[in-house]
Amino acid sequence: MVEVFKTNVKYQEEAAKIVDRIRMTFDGYDANFDLEDCDKILRVCSLTKNIDPNLIIRLVMEAGFSIEILDEDMNTISSVFSDINGDLIILTASLSLLVL
C-alpha cells in the first residue's frame, strides 16, 4: 500500500525529521520525500498494513506543514518492495500515451 501526499516541506532536514517521526510512530510504515518535485511529494508505504492517510496528515500538520492527499493519475505506477537489508524501496514510473 502506498499513499502519496503534496506538502510544503522545502528542506531535507525538515523532511528527514518527518520521515523519522513516521517510522517511529507507525510500525511497519516507511516514507520518503521528493523535494525536487513541484508538489514536494511525501510517499508513505507499508508492506503489511493499510495506511491511514488521516493519521499522516495530522502528524505532518502537527509538525507545522501543509499536506494534502495527491490523487495519482492513471499514468503513474508505484511499486514497493524490500531490498536485501529489509529497507523499503519505492519505485515510481510515469507512463506516457501518445494518441494519434
C-alpha positions as CSV (number, residue, x, y, z in Angstrom):
1,M,0.0,0.0,0.0
2,V,1.3,3.5,-0.9
3,E,-0.2,6.9,-0.2
4,V,1.1,10.0,-1.9
5,F,0.8,13.5,-0.5
6,K,1.5,17.0,-1.6
7,T,3.3,19.1,1.0
8,N,5.1,22.4,1.5
9,V,8.2,20.9,3.1
10,K,11.2,22.6,1.5
11,Y,14.4,21.4,3.2
12,Q,16.0,18.0,3.5
13,E,16.4,18.4,7.3
14,E,12.7,19.0,7.7
15,A,11.9,16.0,5.5
16,A,14.2,13.8,7.5
17,K,12.6,14.7,10.8
18,I,9.1,13.9,9.4
19,V,10.3,10.6,7.9
20,D,11.8,9.7,11.3
21,R,8.7,10.6,13.1
22,I,6.5,8.5,10.7
23,R,8.9,5.5,11.2
24,M,8.8,5.8,15.0
25,T,5.0,6.4,15.2
26,F,3.7,3.8,12.8
27,D,5.1,0.3,13.0
28,G,5.7,-1.1,9.5
29,Y,5.5,2.3,7.7
30,D,8.3,3.8,5.7
31,A,8.4,7.1,3.9
32,N,10.4,9.3,1.6
33,F,10.2,12.8,0.1
34,D,10.8,14.1,-3.4
35,L,11.7,17.7,-2.7
36,E,12.6,18.3,-6.3
37,D,9.1,17.8,-7.4
38,C,7.0,20.9,-7.5
39,D,4.5,19.3,-5.1
40,K,7.2,18.4,-2.5
41,I,5.9,14.8,-2.6
42,L,5.7,12.6,0.5
43,R,5.3,8.9,-0.2
44,V,4.3,6.6,2.7
45,C,4.3,2.9,2.2
46,S,3.7,-0.3,4.1
47,L,4.1,-3.9,3.0
48,T,1.8,-5.2,5.7
49,K,-0.8,-2.6,6.7
50,N,-3.3,-0.3,5.1
51,I,-2.1,3.3,5.6
52,D,-4.5,5.7,7.3
53,P,-3.9,9.0,5.4
54,N,-5.7,11.0,8.1
55,L,-3.0,10.0,10.7
56,I,-0.2,11.0,8.3
57,I,-1.9,14.3,7.6
58,R,-2.3,15.0,11.3
59,L,1.4,14.1,12.0
60,V,2.7,16.4,9.3
61,M,0.3,19.3,10.2
62,E,1.4,19.0,13.9
63,A,5.0,19.5,12.6
64,G,3.8,22.8,11.1
65,F,3.5,21.9,7.4
66,S,0.6,21.8,5.0
67,I,-0.3,18.4,3.4
68,E,-3.0,17.0,1.2
69,I,-3.6,13.7,-0.5
70,L,-2.3,13.7,-4.0
71,D,-4.5,11.8,-6.4
72,E,-2.1,9.8,-8.5
73,D,-3.3,9.8,-12.1
74,M,-3.7,6.7,-14.1
75,N,-0.3,7.3,-15.7
76,T,1.7,6.5,-12.6
77,I,2.8,3.1,-11.3
78,S,4.3,2.7,-7.9
79,S,6.0,-0.5,-6.7
80,V,7.0,-1.1,-3.2
81,F,9.4,-3.8,-2.1
82,S,12.1,-4.6,0.4
83,D,15.8,-4.8,-0.5
84,I,18.1,-7.4,1.0
85,N,18.6,-5.2,4.1
86,G,14.9,-5.0,4.7
87,D,14.7,-1.3,3.8
88,L,11.5,-0.4,1.9
89,I,12.1,0.9,-1.6
90,I,9.5,2.8,-3.7
91,L,9.8,3.0,-7.4
92,T,7.6,5.3,-9.4
93,A,7.4,5.4,-13.1
94,S,5.3,7.7,-15.3
95,L,3.8,6.4,-18.5
96,S,3.0,8.5,-21.5
97,L,0.5,7.6,-24.0
98,L,0.5,9.2,-27.4
99,V,-2.8,9.0,-29.3
100,L,-2.7,9.8,-33.0
